[in-house]
Amino acid sequence: MRENHTIVVTGVGFCTALGNEPGAAMRRGESAVVEQEDLLRLPHNCAARVAKVDLRPWLKRRKDRKLMARPAQLALDAAGHALTAWEGPTDNIGLYLGVGREPGDDGESEPALVAAQVERKLDEEAVAGRCRDLYPPLLPLKTLPNMALAHISIHLDVRGENGAWSGGSVSGLTALRAGMWSIREGRSPAALVVAADSWVSVGAVRDLLRMAEGQSISSPGEAGVAILIESAESARIRGAPVLATLDTERLQAAALSPGAHFSALGQCHAADALMSVALQIGTGPVDGWVEAHESEQPAVGVRVEISGDNACYSRASKGGPNG
């Protein structure tokens, strides 16, 4: 493949329950999946939560944090770390995001939900009347999934071609493949690809148990993960260290598990597949295929290749990015 069509990773960012360098923590045998006090009354009470999301390095205005749902905060922190590998203007950099379903709010909609009920049942007339009147009109600006993309764009000044996909782990790989093709086709000089999700609240865990219909569930987690990608030619011209090479064709690559991190970081849903790609960096030579599936939909996959010549591996034993 031509150098300007070969896609490489030059930056990685994490926001996880094991911090900003989860790969190193996992190799030390650490796990953030622990019993959570607020989940003790549920049949499953273990989860991996991020103790603190530090957005101070990235926010233009500190009060803007109040406008962000939890996945948006996770996404912005991861994206900020990944983008530090880029030098120069960011206006034309592509931004592609995979994110989960619309998250719950922090209680702002409670009066409207109460007003929508009559004798503990949903009342259609109330939904169109007093419920609507009590619903905060600006609340969707916080909770809509694609607002995570907007916050990254605003605070990191990434304004190139963009797209957001909502769903399970397929969304992150779909975003990655979209970013790769935008570079190959000359629509973006580089792309910031991000995936984030959070399933650790009481309501979210309750939903997971309900959807499992009596079956056991993996301990949920929350995370943001981001990778900066560009062509091999661009990285060579910039003198940027290459961490990995990506491809949309599997060829002879071996299958990699998108759930290998569940025991340490929990199941992070929309972030899981991109997390699996990013966690390969720093582990040593790899030629693997990460694939994700959605019900009744074609599988989506990406090949990740790392050799001893890549910067992450040669520095891993010296305390490199994830070493």
C-alpha positions as a printed Julia matrix, in Angstrom:
323×3 Matrix{Float64}:
   0.0     0.0    0.0
   1.24    3.49  -0.82
   2.68    5.55   2.03
  -0.13    8.12   1.81
  -2.69    5.31   2.09
  -1.03    3.55   5.02
  -2.73    4.67   8.25
  -0.68    4.9   11.42
  -1.38    5.77  15.05
   0.69    8.63  16.44
  -1.22    9.5   19.61
  -3.28    7.69  22.25
  -5.37    8.95  25.16
  -7.28    7.17  27.92
  -9.69    8.11  30.67
 -10.4     4.92  32.6
 -10.97    3.59  36.08
  -7.26    2.65  36.08
  -6.17    6.14  35.1
  -4.58    7.5   31.94
  -2.21    4.55  31.51
  -4.46    1.5   31.96
  -2.22   -0.81  29.93
   0.63   -0.47  32.39
  -1.73   -0.95  35.35
  -3.25   -4.06  33.81
   0.18   -5.56  33.2
   0.87   -5.04  36.91
  -2.24   -7.11  37.63
  -4.39   -4.21  38.83
  -8.17   -4.15  38.48
 -10.69   -1.36  39.07
 -13.7    -3.67  39.18
 -14.83   -3.49  42.8
 -18.01   -3.62  44.84
 -19.92   -0.33  44.75
 -21.9     0.77  47.8
 -24.81    2.23  45.83
 -25.24   -1.06  43.91
 -25.44   -3.34  46.96
 -29.22   -3.76  46.66
 -28.93   -5.0   43.07
 -28.17   -8.6   42.05
 -24.88   -7.34  40.52
 -22.95   -4.84  42.64
 -19.47   -4.64  41.08
 -18.4    -1.97  38.59
 -15.32   -0.02  37.47
 -15.75    3.72  38.01
 -13.43    6.58  37.14
 -12.62    8.27  40.44
 -12.05   11.71  38.92
 -12.22   13.13  35.42
  -9.78   16.04  35.3
 -10.9    18.39  32.54
  -8.93   21.42  33.68
  -6.24   21.08  30.99
  -8.86   21.06  28.22
 -11.75   23.33  29.22
 -11.91   26.86  27.83
 -14.32   27.77  30.63
 -14.53   25.71  33.82
 -18.3    26.16  34.13
 -18.8    24.4   30.77
 -18.29   21.1   32.6
 -21.87   21.47  33.9
 -23.1    21.16  30.32
 -21.49   17.76  29.84
 -23.0    14.36  30.47
 -20.61   11.76  31.88
 -19.67   10.19  28.5
 -18.81   13.63  27.13
 -16.45   14.26  30.05
 -14.74   10.9   29.53
 -14.43   11.56  25.8
 -12.98   15.05  26.18
 -10.3    13.94  28.63
  -9.19   11.03  26.42
  -9.26   13.22  23.3
  -7.18   15.92  24.95
  -4.42   13.46  25.84
  -4.35   11.96  22.34
  -4.23   15.34  20.62
  -1.06   16.37  22.49
   0.8    14.26  19.92
  -0.19   16.72  17.16
   1.79   19.85  16.4
   0.33   22.71  14.42
  -3.19   23.85  13.5
  -6.09   21.55  14.36
  -8.83   23.26  12.34
  -8.82   20.66   9.55
  -8.34   17.55  11.67
 -11.23   15.1   11.34
 -13.21   14.1   14.43
 -15.03   10.78  14.6
 -16.86    9.53  17.67
 -18.46    6.34  18.91
 -20.72    6.79  21.92
 -23.43    4.88  23.75
 -27.13    5.56  24.17
 -28.45    8.84  25.55
 -27.39    8.97  29.21
 -29.68    9.84  32.06
 -29.7    13.33  33.48
 -28.96   14.38  37.06
 -32.6    14.74  38.1
 -33.54   17.75  36.0
 -36.31   15.84  34.22
 -37.86   14.34  37.37
 -40.75   16.85  37.68
 -41.72   16.23  34.05
 -41.62   12.45  34.48
 -43.79   12.64  37.59
 -46.27   14.86  35.76
 -46.51   12.31  32.95
 -48.0     9.71  35.28
 -51.59    9.21  36.36
 -52.16    6.47  38.94
 -48.61    5.22  38.33
 -49.15    4.79  34.6
 -47.98    6.87  31.65
 -50.7     9.26  30.59
 -50.49   10.35  26.94
 -52.4    13.58  27.5
 -50.06   14.49  30.35
 -47.02   13.88  28.13
 -48.36   16.39  25.63
 -49.46   18.81  28.35
 -48.06   19.38  31.81
 -45.14   16.98  31.27
 -43.98   18.98  28.26
 -44.39   22.24  30.13
 -42.13   21.04  32.95
 -39.42   19.46  30.8
 -36.24   21.6   30.73
 -36.0    22.75  27.1
 -32.2    22.83  27.07
 -31.69   19.42  28.71
 -31.13   17.58  25.38
 -28.14   19.84  24.76
 -26.49   18.01  27.65
 -27.69   14.46  27.16
 -27.85   13.89  23.38
 -25.03   11.44  22.51
 -23.55   13.56  19.71
 -23.02   16.45  22.13
 -19.82   14.67  23.19
 -18.46   15.39  19.72
 -19.52   19.04  19.99
 -17.71   19.5   23.31
 -14.48   18.02  21.92
 -14.69   20.24  18.86
 -15.35   23.37  20.93
 -12.7    22.9   23.6
  -9.92   21.34  21.51
 -10.54   23.4   18.35
 -10.92   20.33  16.14
 -13.15   21.5   13.31
 -12.57   19.24  10.32
 -14.9    16.65   8.83
 -16.73   14.81  11.59
 -19.28   12.16  12.41
 -20.81   10.44  15.45
 -22.21    6.93  15.79
 -24.26    5.76  18.76
 -24.6     2.17  19.9
 -22.44   -0.64  21.23
 -18.76   -1.33  20.61
 -19.35   -1.34  16.84
 -19.77    2.44  17.02
 -16.13    2.95  17.98
 -14.8     0.8   15.14
 -17.2     2.45  12.68
 -15.81    5.81  13.75
 -12.25    4.51  13.33
 -12.86    3.15   9.84
 -14.55    6.43   8.84
 -11.51    8.34  10.06
  -9.15    6.05   8.18
 -11.01    6.52   4.89
 -11.21   10.28   5.35
  -7.4    10.33   5.42
  -6.97    7.92   2.52
  -9.36    9.97   0.39
  -7.67   13.24   1.26
 -10.57   14.75   3.21
  -8.59   15.02   6.45
  -4.85   15.48   7.08
  -5.29   13.51  10.3
  -8.18   12.32  12.43
  -8.99   12.16  16.11
 -11.07    9.04  16.78
 -12.81    8.8   20.14
 -15.13    6.35  21.89
 -16.77    6.81  25.29
 -19.53    5.3   27.37
 -20.67    4.94  30.98
 -22.84    2.16  32.47
 -22.02    2.41  36.17
 -24.98    4.33  37.61
 -27.71    2.53  39.52
 -30.17    3.1   36.68
 -27.75    1.85  34.03
 -26.9    -1.33  35.95
 -30.59   -1.93  36.54
 -31.15   -1.64  32.78
 -28.34   -4.1   32.07
 -29.91   -6.62  34.44
 -33.33   -6.11  32.88
 -32.0    -6.6   29.34
 -30.09   -9.72  30.43
 -33.44  -11.37  31.33
 -32.07  -13.3   34.28
 -28.66  -14.12  32.78
 -25.46  -12.98  34.47
 -23.82   -9.78  33.24
 -20.21   -8.63  33.01
 -19.27   -5.99  35.53
 -19.96   -2.65  33.84
 -17.42    0.13  33.48
 -16.98    3.59  32.07
 -14.19    4.92  29.89
 -13.06    7.28  27.21
 -10.42    6.28  24.67
  -8.96    8.26  21.78
  -6.38    7.69  19.08
  -4.79   10.15  16.67
  -4.32    8.7   13.19
  -2.67   10.02  10.04
  -0.97    8.69   6.93
   2.5     7.17   7.19
   3.67    9.92   4.85
   2.31   12.62   7.16
   3.97   11.04  10.21
   7.29   10.79   8.36
   7.17   14.44   7.31
   6.29   15.54  10.85
   8.88   13.26  12.38
   6.16   11.81  14.6
   6.76    8.49  16.41
   4.58    5.73  14.93
   2.85    3.61  17.56
   0.94    1.2   15.31
  -0.31    0.62  11.77
  -4.02    0.14  11.02
  -5.85   -1.41   8.09
  -9.43   -2.06   7.03
  -8.48   -5.45   5.54
  -7.91   -8.43   7.81
  -5.48  -10.42   5.62
  -3.8   -13.01   7.9
  -4.28  -11.16  11.19
  -5.29  -13.25  14.2
  -8.5   -12.48  16.08
  -8.11  -10.32  19.19
 -10.69  -10.32  21.96
 -12.51   -6.99  22.38
 -13.33   -8.05  25.94
  -9.87   -8.87  27.29
  -9.98   -5.8   29.53
 -13.37   -6.52  31.14
 -11.88   -8.0   34.32
  -9.78   -4.87  34.91
 -11.83   -2.0   33.42
 -15.32   -3.45  33.24
 -17.46   -3.7   30.13
 -17.52   -0.19  28.69
 -19.84   -0.96  25.74
 -19.35    1.76  23.08
 -15.72    2.22  24.17
 -14.77   -1.47  24.26
 -13.61   -2.21  20.7
 -11.59    0.99  20.28
 -10.19    0.35  23.77
  -9.04   -3.07  22.59
  -7.23   -1.48  19.62
  -5.57    1.17  21.79
  -4.52   -1.28  24.52
  -2.45   -3.27  22.03
   0.0    -0.36  21.96
   2.87   -1.01  24.33
   2.31   -4.77  24.65
   4.86   -5.9   22.06
   4.62   -7.11  18.45
   1.01   -7.66  17.37
  -0.76   -8.5   14.12
  -4.38   -8.76  15.17
  -7.94   -8.14  14.08
 -10.41   -6.49  16.44
 -14.02   -7.13  15.48
 -17.35   -6.08  16.97
 -20.9    -7.19  16.27
 -24.37   -5.7   16.52
 -27.52   -7.81  16.43
 -28.54   -8.63  12.82
 -25.85   -6.31  11.45
 -22.6    -7.08   9.58
 -19.49   -7.33  11.74
 -17.1    -4.38  11.75
 -13.36   -4.87  12.2
  -9.96   -3.2   12.08
  -6.48   -4.66  11.81
  -3.8    -3.39  14.19
  -0.15   -4.17  13.52
   2.74   -3.38  15.86
   6.36   -4.37  15.29
   9.58   -3.98  17.21
  10.28   -0.88  15.12
   7.27    1.0   16.48
   7.99    3.71  19.02
   5.67    2.31  21.68
   7.36   -1.09  21.73
  10.94    0.11  21.59
  10.24    2.43  24.55
   7.99    0.07  26.52
  10.8    -1.32  28.66
  11.94    2.23  29.41
   8.6     3.56  30.7
   7.09    4.52  27.34
   3.48    5.62  26.74
   1.97    2.54  28.34
   5.05    0.75  29.56
